[in-house]
Amino acid sequence: MITRAVVVPQPPLLVPELAPGAVEETASLREACVTAVKRLPARWIAVGTTAQACPIPPPVCGTFRGFGVDVRVALDAAPHAGEPADLPLPVLLAGWLRERAGADAVEVELLSPSVTPAECAAVGARLAAREDEVGLLVLGDGSNRHGAASPGGADERAEGFDALVREALAGADRDALRALDPVLAAELGAEGRASWQVLAAVAGTGTWHAELLHSGTELGVAYHVAAWERS
């Protein structure tokens, strides 16, 4: 049963060793993410987006060496021997956040950024049907088109899109998340759309309390951090 969920972004710059020139600029974002995941129970399931869509259960050990620094992480707390794998970024960040929170284990469900809202709803319904107590870690960035210096270049629609996401995450508004347009999200480089729609399906009906811990546009990308809990 999932009664707690946390939304965090999935940029490499969360890991200080990978962003030495932006450690101070991203400190509040990093702190919000760690604060949020510490609210989850000891075991998690994470949902993120990447081109290689598949489930990745523990035990797995990986490294950020593909992003420039050999920072090693694991999806569970057991000792790991052998060479770490080059895993997709959401998996590595799930492991990194697990270690920051001291959680026992995290399994990761990877979705394609182009997955449809109906497919997201099906994934969410499947996760919601689990009988074991797990926390949900929702990984995904907002638009990468906030300003001329942003990775995707400026787009005047980005501000309105992420304002809607911000309000939905702050208010546990599942209908607003379900209604996000996949085409618009793709045009704005907002790969978190799929993960957020899985969250909306997991939350289903009933009363949820939400708290927005961070929402900003560091380095031209929108990053949202929120914590949801079933009342």
C-alpha positions, 0 to 999 in steps of 0.5 A: 500500500502506498500512503506517502509519495515524494516528487523530486527532479532528476538532474545530475546536478543534485549530486555535488560532485557532478556540479562543482561550479553550481553547488551553492546555487543548487543547495536549496534544491538538494536540501529540499529533495533530501528532506522530502525523501526522508519522509518515505518509509524504509522501502520505496518504488521509484518512477522515472523517465528514460529512453530505456523503459524497464523495471530495475529491482535491487540489488543493483550497484551503479556509478555516475562515471558516465556523467563525469565522476565515479560516484557509486550508489546502490539500490539497497543497503546490502554490501555490493561486490564487483564492478558497478553498472552504468545505469540510467540517470533516474536509477542512479539518483534513486540510489543516491537519494536512498543513501541520503535518507538511509532507506533499506531499498528502492526498486525503479520503474522506468517509463518512456517520456512518450508514454501516453496518459492512459499508459501512465494511469495503468502503471499507477493503478498497478502500483496502487494495488501493491499490498506491501508498504512502500513509499513512492518516489516520483522523479521528473523535471519540469520544462527546460525552456525557461529563458534564453540560456536554458538547455532547450531555449526560451519558450514563453509557454514554459512559465504557465506550464510549470505554474500549473504543475506547481499548483497541482503538486502543492494542492494534490490536484490529481485531475490537473496532473492527469490533464497535462498535455503530452505534446505540449510537455514534450515541446517544452522538454518537461519529461516529468509529465509521465511520472506525475501522471503515474502519481495521479493514478497511484493517489487515485481518490480519497484525501491527500495532504500535499506540501510543496518544498521547492519550486524554482528554475535553476539553470533554466530548468523547472525543478519541483519538490513536493510531498504527498501523504494520504490522510 
